[in-house]
Amino acid sequence: MKLEKSYPSLLTADLAAAERWYTKLFGRGPDYRPMPNLLHWELFDRGGLMLSSSEEIASRGSIFLYVADLLAERRRLGKAGIVFGNDIPGDYSMLAQAHDPDGNLITLASPPSGPFPTA
């Protein structure tokens, strides 16, 4: 498989509430509204995130978002009313977690640092 782009999809019960929450998280609204029950953010050249109120499109899940400055993102999001839990030391980066209004797990992670295990 030669993957071109990736778009994790998360299920939401209230698309309008989820749009407000993720607009705060990303600092901007969605890029596309391809269908009445689907919001779509382009987050980088090779992918983004989709939110949907349709179980056919999405199911409950989680997403890891690597950020350059975890502390700065915590401050920005705290001011917007999104509070992440305590830092969680990981094997390769620092993590912080929160749940969106529908219970999907959102994990902010500092950029990974090696060495990484190989399979």
Secondary structure, DSSP 8 states (H G I E B T S, - for coil): -----B--EEE-S-HHHHHHHHHHHHTS--SEEEETTEEEEEEETTEEEEEES-TTT--S-EEEEE-S-HHHHHHHHHHTT----S-EE-SSSEEEEEE-TT--EEEEE----S-----
